[in-house]
Amino acid sequence: MDWLINLFTATDSVAHIALLYASVIAVGVFLGKIKIGGISLGVTFVLFAGIAAGHFGFTATPSVLSFLQEFGLILFVFMIGLQVGPGFFESFKRGGVTLNAMSTTVILLNILVMFACYYIFFDTSDPKNLPMMVGTLYGAVTNTPGLGAANEALASVFKDGNVPQIASGYACAYPLGVLGIIGATIAIRYICHIKAEKEEEKLDEEENDNEAVKPHFMSITVENGYLEGKTIAQVHEFLNRDFVCSRLLHEGHVVTPMGKTVFHIGDKLFIVCAEKDAEAIIAFIGPEVEIDWKTQDEPMVSKRIVVTRPSINGKTLGQMHFSRGFGVNVTRVTRHGMDLFAHSSLSLQVGDRVMVVGPEGAVNRMASVLGNSVKRLNAPNIATIFVGIFVGILFGSIPIACPGIPVPIKLGIAGGPLIIAILIGRFGYKVHLVTYTTTSANMMLREIGLVLFLASVGIKAGAGFLETIVQGDGIKYVYTGFLITIIPIFIVGIIARLKYKFNYFTIMGMIAGTYTDPPALAYANSVCSKDAPAVGYSTVYPLSMFLRIFTAQIIVLFFCGM
């Protein structure tokens, strides 16, 4: 049985390390699926499994733990950045500024409450108390990447190797953090006397505020005498509105109109445009009519084509000349589940789904140009991921000297890859980087990185965790963390409702996104049949994630090093 004993005790063997991580992650993930009151801690339970393993001496060499911790963090934050990148800058549009401003306010209040608790409840002469409060802060706001960023920054401040194990504070505050977020949002409902039924009715009544990109479909007839003999290109110029005429019915025959196609009085047109432009187009060309295009004589087809050819990445619809070159019209583009109006300046990206209308042969020829190979789309773009990580680490390692700070500020291996991933996700096509990654692939790499990080942090913190709880300040971390969680929610949530009149379900989503807390979003979705919580969540999530990671390092470098 010596081989079995060595397998569990030889901390420097590859088999032992693999067994350690496999058992910690497997147990943590399994326990994380257990729900109490419909709420679970999810994959974060891997941290607690790691703490248990470390407490009983089931561990590995410090160098291995540190490597897997940092590599997992890099992989996790990079895949997050790649996911949120396409919508990061767009989140500030269409009313998102106010939501992001309130989200930023919550983040700042979290930090202020943390400092208030630190000065009220803790001994400020102990240099390890503030770092532990930083760990408590990120447990209270359920943000694991922030914990990783803080850990990394602490390593540069405590260069003697005696780095505080702030994961203990994180673990103490996390469970009540999850419950506190949901509980506080419920409390806001009663404080502001909100009725869920009326909120859903208001959502039904509200107009879609994304009229600029959402495609609108309509059939109209040409009645404006001025347009007799005018080409589509001339009408575009006169009207100064973006629209696509995908079908034209003239004297009983359907054609795919091109730029030189001439309008005649009585022609029937199938128009695709932005919702905000529909009224102007109708007023200029003619009224809407009812027409069944499927019963017409011309065998026109509509087909959704997937962009999979890398050479198309970054090219605009105007550059592709689909109408003139193929005799087809592009009516809309679906990206990340959102339908976009196909205006000429819209840049195509690998993974886009393009709706094309035209004769079947022409549509098939266009499909071959765009790729339309799902097999190719499913192939992972590994090169882009590791090129991005390489650039991100270099970017994060650039020292920025600031007066009064003992060490130069660096974005580090958390902030650097995150920012580069966001930029690549949004602008990568401009440097011919194929950034498309399937949702499942992104989720897999992200979760692998997360569980490696959580397991490593838990194992390292496990040795002193029980002592921290029983003999140390564990109870203080629990209730101060709870205060950090709920106070900002009450303040900003009530302001968002009473002053800015936001829908309650949008507020729930905004709070969940600010705390980067999927369980809170899941609860919001369970009580609302609309997508308002998801919209609020996705609007603030990118900036919130960035600020959580960035402020973690700022707090440590500015205050913990003094």
N, C-alpha and C positions, 0 to 999 in steps of 0.2 A: 504493500500500500504506500510505499515511499513515494512512488511516482505521483499519486493523487495528492499527498501532502505537499510535495514540491510544487505541484501545479497551482495550489492555492497560496503558497507562501513565498515562492521565488519571485520577488517583485520586479526583477529586471528581465524576466523571460518574456518573449513575445506571446507565448501561449497564455501565460498568466494575465498579461495586459489585455489580450483579446477576451479572455474569459471574464475579467473584471468588468470591462465596458459592456459586454454582451449581457451579463446578468443584471447590472445596474440599470441599463436602458430598458431591457425587457420587463423587469419588475416595475420600473417607474411608469412606463407606458401603460402596462396592464392596470395598475392601481389608479392611474390618471383617468381611466374610462369610467370609474365608479362615480355615480352621481348621488349627491345628497340634496334633496329638495330641488332636483332638476339642475343642479349646478355641479360642475366638476372642475378640478384644477388642471385637467388636461396634461399635456406633456411636461409641464412644470414639476410634476411629481417625480420626474427623473432626478431633480435636485435633492429631494428628500430621500430617495433611494440611495443616492450617492453619499449623503450625510450619514445614513445608517451604515453603509459599507465602510466608510472612513472611520466611524466610531468604533467598529469592531476589528479594526486593523486590516481590513481587506483593501489594500491600496497598491500603488505603484510608485516608481521612482519619481521625485519631484520634476525632473527634466521632461519626462514623458507626459506627465499630467499637464505641465505648462504648455508643451507643444500642442497637444490635442485640444486644450482649452482655447488657445489663441487661433489655431487653424479652424476650429469649429466656429468661433466668433466671426472670423473673416468670411467664411463661406456663408454663414447665416445673414450677416448684414449686407453682403454683396447681392445675394439673391433677393433680399427685400428691396434694395435699391433698384435692381433690374425690373422688379415687378411694378413698383410705384412710379418709376421714372417717366413712362409715357403720359401719366396724368398729373405729374407733380406741378408743373407750371400752369396747366389748365385748371387746377383746383382753385386758383385765385380769381378765376373769372366767374361770371354769372352769379353774383351774390356770395361767392365763396370767400370773399375778403372778410366779410363780417364774421362768418363761422370760424375762419382761421384766426381772426383777431381774438375771438372769445376763447378758442382753444389755446392760443399763446398765453392769454391771461391766466387760464387754469394752470398751465405749466409754471408760470412765474409765481403764482400763489402757492403751489405745491412746495416750491423752493423756500419761499418766505415762511410758510408754516413749519417747515423742517428746521430752519434756523431758529425760529421762535421756540420750538420744542427743545432744541439743543441748548439754548441759553437758559431756559426755565428748568429743565429736568435733569441736566447732565453736568458733570464736572468739566468745565472748559479748560482746566489746566492739564488734563490728560489728552495727549496728542492723538490717541486712537479713537476717542469718542466721536469726533466729527466724521472721520471716515466711516465709522459704523452707522452713523445717522444717514450718510449718503446711501449705504446699502439698504437701510430701512426705507428711505425715500423711494428707491426703485422697486422695492417689494410692495410698498403701498400703492404705487402707480402701475404695478404689474408689468414693468418694462424690463425684460431681460437684456436686450442690447445695451441699455444704459448701464446696467450692472457690469457688463463686460467692458465698456468704455471706462467706467470708473476704476475697475480693477487694473486696467492697463495703465491709466494715468498714475495710480498709486505706486506702481512699480518704479516709475521715474522719480517720484517724490521720496519714497522710503528706499533709498539706494543701499541701505545696510542689509537688505534681504528680509527684514522683519516687517513684512507688509501685513496690515490688519486683514483678517478674514471677514470681509464685510458681507459675505454670503450668509453669515449667521443672522445679521440684521434683516437681510432680504427675506430669508426663510421665515423669520418670525412675523414679518409684516404682510407677507403675500396672501395667506388664506383670508384674513379679514379684509385685505385690499379688494379681493374679488367680490366678497359679500358686501363690502361697504359701497362699492360703485353701484351695484344693482339696488341696494337698499336706499341709497341717497337719491337715485333717480325716481324710485317709487315715492319717497317722501316729498319730492318736488311736486309730484302729481297732486298730492293732498294739500300741500301748502298753498298752491296756486289754484286749487279747486278746479282741476282739469277733469273733464269727462272724455274717456277714450273714444266713445262713439262719435261725439261731435268732432273730435280731432280727425277721425277717419273721413267723416263727411266733408270737412274742409279740404282734405287732400284730394278728394274727388272733384271738388269745385275749382281747385287751383289750376291755372294754366301752366303748361310746361314752359319752364324758363330757359329751355335750350333750343329755342326756335331757330337760332342761327345755323345749327348743324343738322337738326333732325329733318330727314327728307319728308316732303309732302307730295302726295300723288293726286292728280286730278285730270279729268278729260274736259277739254274746252273746245268751243267752235270759234272760228275766225269770223268776226263781225265788223271789225274796224276797217272801214273802206280804205284808210291810208295804207294798210298792210298789203293790199292787192299788188302782186308782182314783186313784193319785197322778199329778200332772202332771209333765212334764219340768222345769218351773221349780222345783217343789217338790223334786224329786230333786237338782237342782243345789244347792239351798239345804241340803238334808240332808247331801249328800256333801261339799260345800265343795271340789269339784274342778272344774277347767275341762275340759269335754268337749263334743263336738258329736255329736249323733245325726242322721246324715244320711238314714237310711232306717229305716222300721219296718214289719215284716211282721206283720199282725194278721188272723187267720182267712183266710189265703190272699191277702190284698190288701196291696200295698205303698203306703205313703203317705210324704210328706215331713213329718216331725213338726215341730210348732211348740211354743212354750213352753207352750201350753194343752193339748197332746196328752196323753191319759191312758194310762198304762201298765196292762197286764193281764198276769196270770200266763200264761206261754207265748209272749208276744210275742218276736219276734226283732228285734234291734237291730244296726244297723251303726254302730259307735262310732269316732270319731277323737279322740285325746287325746294328751297328752304321755306319753312312754314311762314316766316315773317315776310316773305316776298310774294306769297300766293295771291293776296288781295290786289297788289299792284299789277301783277301779270294778268289777272282776270279783267281788271279795269281797262288795261291797254289793248288786250287781244280780243277777248270776248267771254261770254258767260260759260259756266260749267254745264256739261251735258252728261246724260247717262248713256254709256255705250259699252257693249260687251266685245272687247277686242279679241276674245278667243274665237268668236264666230265669224271673223272676217276672213277674206280669201287668202291672204298672204300668210304662209306658215312661219310666223314669227315665234321665237322662243326666248324665254328668260332663263338665264343660267347663272348660278353663283360659282365664280371661279376663284380658287385660292392662289394667292401670290406665293410661289415657292422658289422662283428662280432668283438667286442672289443679285444678278445683274440689274434687276428691276428695282432693287432696294434704293429708295431715296428719290426716284424719278417722279415728277409730277404728272398728273393726268394730261395736262396741256402738252408736255414734252412727248407723250406717247402717241398722240394723234390717232386715237382709236377710231374716231368718227370718220376721218378722211382716209385712213390707211386700211381699215378693216370693214367699214360700213356698218359699225355697231355703235351703240351708245351705252356708256356707263351711267347708271342711275343712282347708285349709292355704294358706299364702302362700309363694311362692318369691321370694326377694330376693337378688340378686347370686349366684345359683347355689345358695343354701342354702334348704332347706325349713323353714318356721317353722310351729309350731302356731297355728291361728287363734283365739287367745283374744280376748275381747271388748275388751281394752284395747290391742290391737295397732294401731298407726297405719299406715294405708296410705300408700304413696308412689308417685308416678308411676314406672312401670317395673316395679312388682310384678306377679307373675302369680298370680292368685287361682283356686284350684280350687273350683268350685261344683257342687253336686249338687241336682237337683230336676227337676220336669217341664220338658220342652224349651221350651215357651212362656215359662215363668217365667225360665228361665236366659237366654233370648235378650233378654228385657226388662231383666234385670240387666246384660247385656253392653252394652246401649245406654247405661245409666246410668254405667257405669265407663269407657266410651269404646271400648276394644277396637280401637283404630285403630293398627295397626303403622306406617302412613304418618305419623301424627301423632307417634308415639314416635320415629321416625327423624329428625324435624326437630330441629335443634340448638337448645338453649336459650342462645342467645348473650347475651341480656340478663343472665341469672344470672351468667355467667362474667365479664362486664365490670363488673357491679355489685360482684361479689366482689373483683375486682382493685382497683377504686376504693377500696372500704372497706379492703382489705388494705394498700394503699399508705399510706392515712391512718393506719391503726393502726400500721404499721411505722415511721412517721415521728415518732411521739410520743417526745420525749426524756425519758429517765429519769436524773436526776442521781444519781450514786453517789459517796460520799466516796473520795478517793484515785485516782479515774480522771480523766484529763485531759479527756476529752470525755464528754458524756452517752451512756448506752447507748440504742441504738435497735434494734428488731427488724429494721428495714431492709426493702428490697424483696424479700428472700428470706424472712425469718422472718414478716413481717406477712401477706403473701398466703397463706403456708402455714397459719398458725393460723386465719385467717378461712376458708380453703377447708375445713379440717377441720371447723370449727364449722358452716359452711353445709351440708357433706355430711351431717352428722349431724342438725342441728336446723333446716335451712333451711325445711322444710315448715311449721314453726310460724309463720314470717313470710310464708307463701304464696309462697316461692321454689321453683320447679320445678328441682330439682338433678339430675334424671336426665340422663345423657349416655351414649350407647352406648359400648361398650368400644372400638370402632374409632375413633370420634370422639375420645374421650379420648386414646387412644394416638397418633393423628395429631397433635393439638395439642401433646401432651407431647413427641413426637419432634421436631416443628418447633422448639419452644422450645429443646430440648436441642442440636440441631445448630447453631442460630444462636449459642447461647452458646459451644459448643466451638470452632466455627470462628473466632469473634471472639477468644477467648482465645488460640487457637493462632497466629493471624495477628499479634497484638500481641506475643506472646512469641518469635516466630520469629527476629527480628533478633539476639537475643543467646543463642539456645539452644545453638548449636554451641560457642560460646565457653564457656558454662557447663559443657558436658560435657567438652570437651577441656582447657581451661585452669583451670576452676573446680572446684567441689565436686560435679560430676555423679556421680562414682563413690560418693562419700559418701552422696548422696541415694538411690542404688540400694540399698546394703546397710543403711543405717539404716531405709529404708522397709520392707525385708524383715523386719527385727527388729520394727518396729512392727506388721507384719501377723501374724507367727506367734506371738510370745510370749503375747499375751492369749488366742489360740485354745487354745494348749496348756494354760494355767492353768485357764481357765473350762471348756473342753471336758472335761478330766479330772475336775474337780469335779462337773460336771453328770452325768457317768457314774458315778463311784465313790460320791459322796455322795447325789445325788438320784435315781440309778438311771433316768435318762431313756433312752428308746430311742435307739439310735445314729443312726437316720435322722431322728428329731426333733431331735437335736443338730446334725446336718448342716444341716437347714433353719433352725434357730435361728441358726447361725453365718452362713449365707448371707444371712439377713434382717438380721442385725446389721451386716454389711458392705454391705448393699443391693446384692448382687452376683448378678445373674441367671445368669452362667455357672456359679457354684458351685451354684445351685439346679438348673440343668439337669443338672449332673453327678450331684447327689444323686438326682434323679428317674430318671436312667438306670440307677442301681444298685439302685433300690428300686421294686417294683411297686405299693406302697401310696401313700397320699397323706400319709403322716407328714411327709416333708420340706416339702411345700407348707403343711401346717398349722403347722409350726414357723416357717416363713418368714413367713407372713401374720400370725402372732400377734405377732411382735416388730418387723416391718417399720415399721408406723406410728410407734411411739414412737422407734425407732432413727433413722428419717429426720428426725424432729423434733429429736432430741438432736444429731444430726450437724450440722444447720444451726445450731442455737442455740449449741452449744459452739464452733463455728468463730468466731462473732462475739465470744463471751465471751473466748476465748483472745487474739484480736487486740486487743480493747479493754482488757483487763486487763494484758496483758503486753507487747504490741508497741508500745504507746504510751508505755511508761516509758523 
